[in-house]
């Protein structure tokens, strides 16, 4: 997906965390019948604004930023993240990506640190859009869930997590969204919370990583790679059941 088309050298972390009292937070609301919204704002110095948009797995998020200061950028953070971004906008490009799970995605608008230190300002227009049909989770009547969770199943898998280089075992969980191998796989990460990978009809199509997604097949296992080092060996039985 387009969300992966990033220079690998870009940092994965944004300027601030959502716990920071200096961050303004605004829910993005679409007008009735609309699939996008335009929001205008101003930044000065360390100002940071989080625009929160609710969306579902399989939908496409688009973000475009017009600004008066070239050092004004945005990041996209997946649900539950306060600092690790799935897209770091310091290329200055617009964002378009398929979303791996349901929840609140955050578009964080900020000035680069050097510009913030100089107390520079920027006026901007942010356009946020969500299109496509969300892939709803199968109800418990169709696929029993693990007690007390939204997951349909879990399994240990072989993995090379973010920032690691050697294979190990990770706990993986799945929200099935169809009986055809459409599902969100969530993998617990020892150093960065979780990794999300969306499968559609048995093939991985999106993740919450800023690195490019590729995959290969080994028997009844899909080997998903994110960038050059990160890797997850995901068995068909976890994705599809059976």
C-alpha positions in Angstrom: 0.0 0.0 0.0 1.0 3.6 -0.4 1.5 3.9 3.3 4.7 1.9 2.9 6.3 4.1 0.4 8.7 5.8 2.8 12.4 6.4 3.1 13.6 3.9 5.6 15.9 6.4 7.3 13.0 8.5 8.5 12.5 8.3 12.2 9.5 6.3 13.5 8.8 8.6 16.3 7.0 11.9 16.2 7.9 15.1 18.2 5.6 14.4 21.2 3.4 11.9 22.9 -0.4 12.3 23.4 0.1 12.4 27.1 1.9 15.8 26.5 -0.4 18.5 27.8 0.8 20.8 25.0 -1.0 18.7 22.4 -4.4 20.0 21.2 -6.8 17.2 20.4 -9.7 17.5 17.9 -12.1 14.8 16.7 -12.6 14.9 12.9 -16.3 14.9 12.0 -17.6 14.4 8.5 -20.7 16.2 7.3 -23.6 13.9 6.6 -23.0 12.1 3.3 -19.4 13.4 3.1 -16.3 11.1 3.1 -13.7 13.9 3.8 -13.3 17.1 5.9 -11.0 20.1 5.6 -9.7 21.6 8.8 -7.7 24.9 9.2 -5.3 25.8 11.9 -2.2 27.6 13.0 1.0 26.4 14.7 3.7 28.4 16.5 6.8 27.0 18.1 6.1 23.7 19.9 2.4 23.7 19.1 1.2 20.2 18.1 -2.4 19.3 17.1 -3.8 15.7 17.0 -6.7 15.2 14.7 -8.5 12.0 15.6 -10.5 10.1 12.9 -12.4 6.9 13.5 -12.2 4.4 10.8 -12.4 0.6 10.2 -10.2 -2.1 8.9 -10.0 -2.2 5.1 -11.0 1.4 4.6 -8.6 3.9 2.9 -7.4 6.9 4.8 -6.1 9.9 2.8 -4.4 13.0 4.3 -3.2 16.1 2.5 -1.6 19.2 4.1 -1.2 22.7 2.6 0.9 24.9 4.7 2.7 28.3 4.8 5.8 26.9 6.4 7.7 24.1 4.6 8.8 22.8 8.0 5.2 22.0 8.9 4.5 18.2 8.6 2.1 15.5 9.8 2.4 11.9 11.0 -0.2 9.2 11.1 -0.5 7.1 14.3 -2.4 3.8 14.5 -5.0 3.2 17.2 -3.5 2.9 20.7 -0.2 4.6 19.8 1.0 7.8 21.4 4.3 8.2 19.6 5.2 5.4 17.1 3.8 6.4 13.7 2.7 4.3 10.7 3.6 7.2 8.5 6.1 10.0 9.1 5.4 12.8 6.7 8.8 14.4 6.5 9.0 13.7 2.8 6.3 16.3 2.5 4.1 13.9 0.6 0.3 13.3 1.0 -0.7 10.0 2.6 -3.0 7.3 1.3 -3.1 3.9 2.9 -5.4 1.0 3.7 -6.1 0.7 7.4 -5.2 -2.6 9.2 -7.7 -2.4 12.1 -10.7 -0.6 13.6 -10.3 2.4 15.9 -9.1 6.0 16.3 -6.3 7.0 14.0 -4.4 10.2 14.8 -3.1 12.7 12.3 -0.5 14.7 14.3 0.4 18.1 12.8 3.6 19.8 14.0 6.6 21.9 13.2 10.1 20.3 12.8 12.2 20.7 15.9 14.6 23.3 14.5 11.7 25.4 13.3 9.9 25.0 16.6 13.0 26.1 18.5 13.1 29.3 16.3 9.4 29.8 17.3 8.4 29.8 13.7 4.7 29.7 12.7 2.6 28.1 10.0 -1.0 28.4 8.8 -2.3 25.2 7.3 -5.3 23.4 5.8 -5.5 19.7 6.5 -7.8 17.5 4.4 -8.7 14.1 5.9 -10.8 11.5 4.0 -12.0 7.9 4.7 -13.4 5.9 1.9 -14.4 2.3 1.2 -16.4 -0.3 3.2 -15.1 -1.3 6.6 -14.5 -5.0 7.0 -16.6 -5.9 10.0 -15.5 -8.5 12.5 -17.4 -11.8 12.5 -19.9 -11.9 15.3 -19.4 -14.4 18.1 -22.4 -16.4 16.7 -20.3 -17.2 13.6 -16.8 -17.5 15.2 -16.4 -17.9 19.0 -14.2 -15.2 20.6 -11.6 -15.6 23.3 -13.4 -14.8 26.7 -13.1 -11.2 27.6 -11.5 -10.1 24.3 -12.4 -9.1 20.8 -10.1 -11.8 19.3 -11.3 -15.1 17.7 -8.1 -17.0 18.4 -4.5 -16.8 19.4 -1.3 -18.8 18.6 2.4 -18.5 19.2 4.3 -17.7 15.9 7.9 -17.3 14.8 8.8 -13.7 14.5 11.6 -11.1 14.1 10.0 -8.1 15.8 10.7 -4.4 15.2 14.2 -3.4 16.1 15.4 -7.0 16.5 17.4 -9.2 14.3 17.0 -12.8 15.5 13.9 -15.1 15.3 11.9 -15.6 18.5 8.4 -16.5 19.5 5.6 -13.9 19.6 2.0 -14.2 20.7 -0.4 -13.5 17.8 -4.1 -12.8 18.0 -6.7 -12.6 15.2 -9.9 -10.7 14.6 -11.6 -12.6 11.7 -13.5 -10.5 9.3 -14.8 -13.2 6.9 -14.6 -16.9 6.3 -12.3 -16.4 3.3 -9.1 -15.5 5.1 -9.9 -11.8 5.7 -8.7 -10.9 9.2 -6.6 -8.5 11.3 -3.6 -10.3 12.9 -2.2 -8.5 16.0 1.2 -9.5 17.2 2.5 -8.6 20.6 5.9 -6.8 20.4 8.4 -6.9 23.2 9.6 -3.4 22.6 6.9 -1.4 20.7 3.4 -2.5 21.8 1.9 -4.4 18.9 2.1 -5.0 15.2 -1.1 -5.1 13.1 -1.4 -6.8 9.7 -4.5 -7.0 7.6 -5.2 -10.0 5.4 -7.8 -9.9 2.7 -8.8 -13.3 1.1 -5.7 -14.9 2.6 -3.2 -12.3 1.4 -1.6 -9.5 3.6 -2.4 -6.1 2.2 -1.7 -3.5 4.9 0.1 -3.0 8.2 0.7 -0.4 10.8 4.4 -0.2 9.9 5.9 2.6 7.9 8.1 0.1 6.1 7.1 -1.7 2.8 5.1 -5.0 3.1 6.1 -8.1 1.2 5.2 -11.7 1.7 5.9 -15.3 0.5 4.4 -18.7 1.1 6.0 -21.6 2.9 3.6 -24.5 3.0 0.6 -23.4 5.0 2.3 -20.4 6.4 2.5 -16.8 5.0 5.8 -15.2 5.7 5.2 -11.4 6.1 8.2 -9.1 5.9 8.1 -5.4 6.8 11.1 -3.6 5.5 14.3 -5.7 5.5 14.5 -7.2 9.0 11.0 -7.5 10.5 9.3 -10.8 9.8 6.2 -12.8 10.9 5.4 -16.4 10.0 1.6 -16.5 10.1 -0.2 -19.9 9.7 -3.3 -20.2 7.6 -5.1 -21.8 10.6 -4.8 -18.6 12.6 -6.1 -16.4 9.8 -8.9 -18.6 8.6 -9.7 -21.0 11.4 -10.1 -24.7 10.9 
